[in-house]
Amino acid sequence: MQQESGYKANMMVGDQCYPAFELRNLLNFIETHLGESVANEIYQQLGLGPSELSAMQFVYVWQVEFAMEQLRTLSPDHEIGARLGASYQVSTLDVLLPFFDQFTTLGECLTFVIKNPDLAGSFADTLIRVEDSTLWVRWLNTGKVSADKFSFQFQHSVCALLGAARQLVKASVNIDEIHFASAPHATVFLSQITGAQMTFDCDFFEWGINLDVLKTPLDYQFDQLSQIAVPDGISFIDEVLTHIRACMPTPPKLDPFASTMHMSDRSLRRKLSAAGTTYQKLVDQVRCQAAINLILADELPIEDIAETLGYGDVSHFRQSFKHWLGYPPGHFLRLNQLHME
């Protein structure tokens, strides 16, 4: 993987397209661990059947997130997210395989996955940095997801990536360290499957891997590669996000925005709620992502960044940023500068 650092605003929400292989693997896992009746009930709630899902390449983000939440809340196993990720087989990652077949190293595959959330899926924004001989992938909770849910998704992602990596190179691949922005808790399975050192009460959720490991050549036989069908049209969430970004730094209130979308404010609320979000959450997401980019660029003082983002009071901006990511802007920047030095 190229030694690049950067922020990737790739969190996916609502009715944006998500790779269907994720939902297939997830529901198969749920059937195995929670039973066929639970899996069938989730199929009904998602409005899908097994046969229909087997023929799909893309589903909606909310469908995958809903099924994941069912697994997380119904299973008594606190490490079920890690077990889910570790269960994935490369052969099931249909839309990714034609791309992986073009690469020669593990690092190229990781770069592609991080840069293409529409094909690989992503529930979080990421900050990539290189520190000494380690590449770090930091998860940023710009969507203000609950800590338990965010930790579940983080562990799932780590184990899915590591499991795929080991199959792609047919060699021993371990993660060096995993950091949790939460209190100490049991990670017996996660420790065994990753070989990583666990550290708790950290500033962020992140994992690190030695750069030399990413140079490992691929050793996998790609057979029967699928043809990738590009999703038809643009999702409603994408439309909303595009309009909000175009109106920055002063996005409209909900009522005038609904008129812009040629619907009532009630219809807009209902449509966004059905996708698992709200207008204010999407506005906050856009503001947070724009703020992170400006802060990491380190070209403007905080006062100018606040003004650029439409805040008349810099203290209000500091409070908002701390609400989004848990740290004020200056501290967030210092954390990254310390790591990059």
LINHU-V813002 format. One record per residue. PSI is psi in whole degrees, -180 to 180 (none if undefined). OMEGA is omega in radians with two decimals (* if undefined). Layout:
<<PSI:OMEGA> <PSI:OMEGA>>
This chain:
<<139:3.12> <143:-3.13> <73:-3.12> <151:3.07> <145:3.12> <161:3.13> <131:-3.14> <105:3.12> <76:-2.99> <19:3.07> <137:-3.12> <141:-3.09> <163:2.94> <-125:-3.06> <19:3.00> <155:-3.08> <140:-3.13> <142:-3.11> <131:-3.07> <-24:-3.13> <-31:3.12> <-46:-3.12> <-37:3.09> <-49:3.14> <-39:-3.12> <-46:-3.12> <-34:3.04> <-40:3.12> <-43:3.12> <-42:3.11> <-40:-3.14> <-41:-3.00> <-27:-3.12> <-11:3.07> <155:-3.09> <-37:-3.10> <-38:3.11> <-45:3.13> <-43:-3.13> <-38:3.11> <-39:3.12> <-40:3.06> <-45:-3.12> <-42:-3.13> <-27:3.12> <-14:-3.11> <30:-3.13> <159:2.99> <160:-3.13> <-42:-3.13> <-43:3.12> <-45:-3.12> <-35:-3.11> <-22:-3.11> <0:-3.07> <149:3.01> <-23:3.14> <144:3.04> <-168:3.11> <151:3.11> <-44:-3.07> <-30:3.13> <-43:3.11> <-44:-3.12> <-39:3.12> <-47:-3.13> <-38:3.10> <-41:3.13> <-36:3.08> <-44:3.11> <-46:-3.07> <-43:-3.05> <-25:-3.12> <-25:-3.11> <137:3.08> <-8:-3.09> <116:-3.11> <-10:3.12> <23:-3.06> <-30:3.10> <-43:3.11> <-41:3.14> <-38:3.10> <-51:-3.13> <-41:-3.11> <-16:-3.09> <-12:-3.04> <144:3.07> <139:-3.14> <-36:-3.09> <-19:-3.13> <-5:-3.06> <57:-2.88> <-53:-3.05> <-16:3.14> <-26:-2.99> <-43:3.13> <-30:3.12> <-45:3.11> <-34:-3.12> <-19:-3.14> <-11:-3.05> <162:-3.12> <-19:-3.12> <163:3.11> <-37:-3.13> <-36:3.11> <-38:3.11> <-43:-3.14> <-42:3.10> <-44:-3.13> <-44:-3.12> <-43:-3.11> <-38:-3.07> <-11:-3.07> <69:3.14> <-23:3.13> <-25:3.13> <-30:-3.10> <-22:-3.10> <142:3.12> <132:3.09> <6:-3.10> <152:2.94> <152:-3.11> <149:3.05> <117:-3.09> <131:3.10> <154:3.08> <124:3.13> <113:-3.05> <-118:-3.09> <17:-3.06> <135:2.99> <126:-3.11> <136:3.05> <108:-3.10> <135:3.06> <131:3.09> <126:-3.06> <64:-3.12> <-14:3.12> <3:3.14> <46:3.09> <150:3.12> <151:-3.06> <-43:-3.12> <-43:3.14> <-41:-3.13> <-42:3.12> <-41:3.09> <-49:-3.11> <-38:3.12> <-49:-3.13> <-39:3.09> <-47:-3.12> <-46:-3.13> <-48:-3.08> <-34:3.10> <-44:3.13> <-44:-3.12> <-42:3.13> <-42:3.10> <-41:-3.13> <-44:-3.12> <-35:3.11> <-35:-3.11> <-31:-3.11> <-11:-3.13> <46:-3.12> <169:3.12> <118:3.11> <125:3.11> <159:3.02> <140:-3.09> <-53:-3.07> <149:3.01> <126:-3.14> <136:3.10> <134:3.03> <51:-3.11> <168:-3.12> <158:3.12> <138:3.10> <169:-3.08> <130:3.09> <43:-3.07> <-52:-3.12> <-46:-3.12> <-41:3.12> <-43:-3.11> <-43:-3.03> <-29:-3.09> <-25:-3.06> <13:-3.03> <155:2.98> <128:-3.11> <134:3.08> <133:-3.07> <172:-3.12> <39:3.13> <173:3.13> <-35:-3.06> <165:2.93> <125:3.10> <160:3.08> <151:-3.08> <143:-3.13> <145:-3.13> <135:-3.10> <-33:-3.14> <-33:3.12> <-35:-3.10> <-11:3.09> <-5:-3.11> <128:-3.14> <148:3.11> <147:3.12> <72:-3.07> <137:3.13> <108:3.14> <115:-3.13> <150:3.01> <58:-3.13> <137:-3.10> <156:3.02> <131:-3.06> <124:3.10> <122:3.12> <131:-3.14> <142:3.13> <133:3.02> <-178:-3.14> <143:-3.11> <159:3.12> <-40:3.12> <-42:3.11> <-40:3.10> <-47:-3.12> <-47:-3.14> <-40:3.12> <-44:3.12> <-43:-3.13> <-46:-3.14> <-37:-3.14> <-26:-3.11> <-6:-3.14> <144:0.24> <6:-3.10> <75:3.11> <145:-3.10> <161:3.01> <168:-3.02> <-45:-3.05> <-53:3.10> <-31:3.11> <-40:3.12> <-40:3.10> <-39:3.09> <-34:3.14> <6:3.10> <47:3.07> <167:3.10> <161:3.11> <-34:3.12> <-42:3.13> <-39:3.12> <-46:3.12> <-44:-3.10> <-41:-3.11> <-40:3.11> <-38:3.12> <-39:3.12> <-26:3.12> <5:3.05> <27:-3.13> <-176:3.09> <166:3.13> <-43:-3.12> <-38:3.09> <-40:-3.14> <-39:3.06> <-45:3.12> <-39:3.12> <-47:-3.14> <-45:3.13> <-45:-3.12> <-46:-3.13> <-40:3.10> <-40:3.14> <-43:-3.14> <-45:3.12> <-45:-3.11> <-39:-3.13> <-44:-3.13> <-28:3.08> <-27:3.06> <40:3.14> <-18:-3.11> <145:3.01> <160:-3.09> <-36:-3.14> <-42:3.14> <-36:3.09> <-43:3.12> <-44:3.14> <-41:3.13> <-34:-3.10> <6:3.04> <14:3.11> <122:3.11> <-20:-3.10> <119:-3.09> <-30:3.13> <-34:3.08> <-41:3.10> <-44:3.13> <-42:3.13> <-41:3.14> <-45:-3.11> <-41:3.11> <-35:3.09> <-37:-3.12> <-51:-2.96> <0:3.07> <-5:-3.13> <147:3.04> <160:-3.06> <-45:-3.10> <-41:3.14> <-39:3.11> <-43:3.13> <-42:-3.13> <-38:3.11> <-42:-3.11> <-36:3.10> <-39:3.12> <-40:-3.14> <-34:-3.05> <-16:-3.11> <none:*>>
